[in-house]
Amino acid sequence: MIDRIALALTVIGGVNWGLVGVFRFDLVAWICGGQTAIISRIIYTLVGISALWCLALLFRDWDSEKDMSVAHSAR
């Protein structure tokens, strides 16, 4: 569950950076009242933490997780 939340926040951050790069439009800042608004800073921080979490996904042993999910579904 945490993996999916982290991935969703990372995708949101990626889309926001794409908008900044292409259109110079920061959607998070626009919605939350500017880049320095506390809500914006919280969202930026959560996206950054999520990106670090997703970085760990690159090094995870997926075969053992697949085996565990098969074992849970067999119950």
Backbone as CSV, one residue per row, in Angstrom:
resi,resn,N_x,N_y,N_z,CA_x,CA_y,CA_z,C_x,C_y,C_z
1,MET,0.820,-1.196,0.000,0.000,0.000,0.000,0.863,1.260,0.000
2,ILE,1.917,1.253,0.819,2.806,2.416,0.874,3.486,2.627,-0.475
3,ASP,3.830,1.531,-1.145,4.460,1.641,-2.463,3.546,2.370,-3.446
4,ARG,2.280,2.054,-3.425,1.330,2.692,-4.356,1.128,4.165,-4.039
5,ILE,1.053,4.493,-2.754,0.922,5.902,-2.363,2.157,6.674,-2.784
6,ALA,3.325,6.098,-2.522,4.571,6.761,-2.902,4.657,6.933,-4.409
7,LEU,4.264,5.916,-5.139,4.295,6.014,-6.600,3.329,7.076,-7.108
8,ALA,2.134,7.132,-6.530,1.150,8.143,-6.941,1.676,9.552,-6.670
9,LEU,2.263,9.777,-5.497,2.811,11.104,-5.187,3.985,11.453,-6.093
10,THR,4.798,10.455,-6.435,5.923,10.699,-7.332,5.427,11.050,-8.734
11,VAL,4.381,10.399,-9.183,3.795,10.719,-10.493,3.223,12.132,-10.478
12,ILE,2.527,12.491,-9.396,2.004,13.849,-9.272,3.142,14.863,-9.349
13,GLY,4.232,14.579,-8.647,5.397,15.470,-8.700,5.990,15.550,-10.094
14,GLY,6.044,14.412,-10.783,6.577,14.404,-12.139,5.717,15.204,-13.100
15,VAL,4.408,15.065,-12.970,3.496,15.844,-13.811,3.663,17.330,-13.509
16,ASN,3.771,17.671,-12.227,3.953,19.073,-11.859,5.250,19.628,-12.462
17,TRP,6.342,18.857,-12.371,7.604,19.317,-12.959,7.509,19.426,-14.474
18,GLY,6.737,18.532,-15.095,6.524,18.639,-16.538,5.798,19.924,-16.898
19,LEU,4.793,20.270,-16.110,4.079,21.529,-16.341,4.995,22.731,-16.141
20,VAL,5.853,22.660,-15.129,6.806,23.758,-14.890,7.767,23.876,-16.065
21,GLY,8.258,22.743,-16.540,9.224,22.758,-17.632,8.655,23.224,-18.958
22,VAL,7.449,22.803,-19.264,6.866,23.106,-20.570,6.115,24.442,-20.570
23,PHE,5.342,24.680,-19.520,4.465,25.851,-19.509,4.817,26.906,-18.459
24,ARG,5.852,26.628,-17.656,6.207,27.507,-16.533,5.012,27.708,-15.599
25,PHE,4.298,26.620,-15.351,3.109,26.662,-14.507,3.241,25.623,-13.404
26,ASP,3.299,26.075,-12.163,3.414,25.186,-11.006,2.007,24.948,-10.460
27,LEU,1.445,23.795,-10.782,0.079,23.475,-10.396,-0.086,23.415,-8.881
28,VAL,0.874,22.832,-8.191,0.794,22.734,-6.733,0.759,24.129,-6.116
29,ALA,1.641,24.998,-6.558,1.672,26.371,-6.028,0.382,27.104,-6.361
30,TRP,-0.134,26.883,-7.540,-1.372,27.553,-7.962,-2.555,27.114,-7.088
31,ILE,-2.634,25.818,-6.827,-3.731,25.292,-6.012,-3.594,25.719,-4.552
32,CYS,-2.372,25.751,-4.053,-2.147,25.941,-2.617,-1.775,27.363,-2.215
33,GLY,-1.731,28.292,-3.137,-1.475,29.680,-2.766,-0.029,30.117,-2.837
34,GLY,0.761,29.522,-3.692,2.150,29.937,-3.877,3.130,28.891,-3.385
35,GLN,4.374,29.007,-3.869,5.401,28.032,-3.518,5.799,28.077,-2.052
36,THR,5.663,29.223,-1.426,6.095,29.337,-0.038,4.974,29.062,0.965
37,ALA,3.775,28.803,0.494,2.677,28.460,1.397,2.991,27.141,2.090
38,ILE,2.604,27.036,3.324,2.935,25.846,4.113,2.383,24.577,3.486
39,ILE,1.199,24.634,2.931,0.595,23.456,2.280,1.433,23.030,1.078
40,SER,1.894,23.986,0.280,2.756,23.666,-0.868,4.042,23.004,-0.402
41,ARG,4.628,23.557,0.630,5.889,23.000,1.137,5.689,21.592,1.672
42,ILE,4.545,21.329,2.290,4.253,19.975,2.776,4.118,19.017,1.596
43,ILE,3.405,19.443,0.554,3.241,18.593,-0.635,4.584,18.336,-1.300
44,TYR,5.403,19.382,-1.467,6.728,19.204,-2.063,7.565,18.228,-1.236
45,THR,7.477,18.334,0.081,8.238,17.443,0.965,7.747,16.005,0.840
46,LEU,6.431,15.801,0.811,5.880,14.455,0.658,6.264,13.837,-0.685
47,VAL,6.264,14.656,-1.736,6.670,14.163,-3.056,8.151,13.771,-3.038
48,GLY,8.983,14.569,-2.387,10.406,14.243,-2.284,10.651,12.962,-1.514
49,ILE,9.957,12.791,-0.394,10.086,11.561,0.389,9.588,10.368,-0.422
50,SER,8.512,10.568,-1.151,7.975,9.501,-2.002,8.966,9.105,-3.089
51,ALA,9.643,10.080,-3.653,10.648,9.783,-4.678,11.781,8.951,-4.092
52,LEU,12.198,9.276,-2.880,13.241,8.480,-2.221,12.745,7.058,-1.957
53,TRP,11.503,6.928,-1.537,10.916,5.610,-1.312,10.897,4.813,-2.615
54,CYS,10.480,5.468,-3.712,10.419,4.793,-5.009,11.805,4.439,-5.532
55,LEU,12.801,5.207,-5.150,14.176,4.871,-5.513,14.555,3.518,-4.931
56,ALA,14.108,3.252,-3.716,14.374,1.962,-3.087,13.688,0.825,-3.843
57,LEU,12.581,1.115,-4.533,11.894,0.083,-5.308,12.770,-0.483,-6.421
58,LEU,13.686,0.335,-6.924,14.581,-0.127,-7.994,15.486,-1.258,-7.539
59,PHE,15.779,-1.304,-6.241,16.728,-2.277,-5.717,16.045,-3.405,-4.946
60,ARG,14.734,-3.431,-4.966,13.989,-4.452,-4.241,14.039,-5.770,-4.993
61,ASP,14.044,-6.865,-4.236,14.032,-8.210,-4.815,12.587,-8.578,-5.137
62,TRP,12.195,-8.421,-6.386,10.797,-8.615,-6.782,10.394,-10.078,-6.787
63,ASP,11.339,-11.001,-6.994,10.991,-12.418,-7.032,10.466,-12.897,-5.689
64,SER,11.086,-12.466,-4.589,10.631,-12.903,-3.274,9.272,-12.303,-2.940
65,GLU,8.996,-11.077,-3.388,7.686,-10.472,-3.157,6.613,-11.197,-3.966
66,LYS,6.963,-11.606,-5.166,6.010,-12.336,-5.996,5.668,-13.658,-5.326
67,ASP,6.683,-14.341,-4.780,6.446,-15.592,-4.079,5.541,-15.386,-2.871
68,MET,5.728,-14.255,-2.145,4.914,-13.981,-0.982,3.475,-13.712,-1.372
69,SER,3.267,-12.993,-2.468,1.895,-12.692,-2.882,1.185,-13.948,-3.368
70,VAL,1.912,-14.862,-3.978,1.321,-16.132,-4.406,0.924,-16.929,-3.181
71,ALA,1.766,-16.922,-2.154,1.470,-17.662,-0.919,0.241,-17.099,-0.236
72,HIS,0.079,-15.766,-0.230,-1.095,-15.151,0.382,-2.369,-15.448,-0.401
73,SER,-2.265,-15.492,-1.718,-3.467,-15.746,-2.521,-3.884,-17.213,-2.458
74,ALA,-2.944,-18.087,-2.109,-3.256,-19.503,-2.025,-4.052,-19.836,-0.765
75,ARG,-4.033,-18.949,0.208,-4.740,-19.205,1.473,-6.183,-19.110,1.317
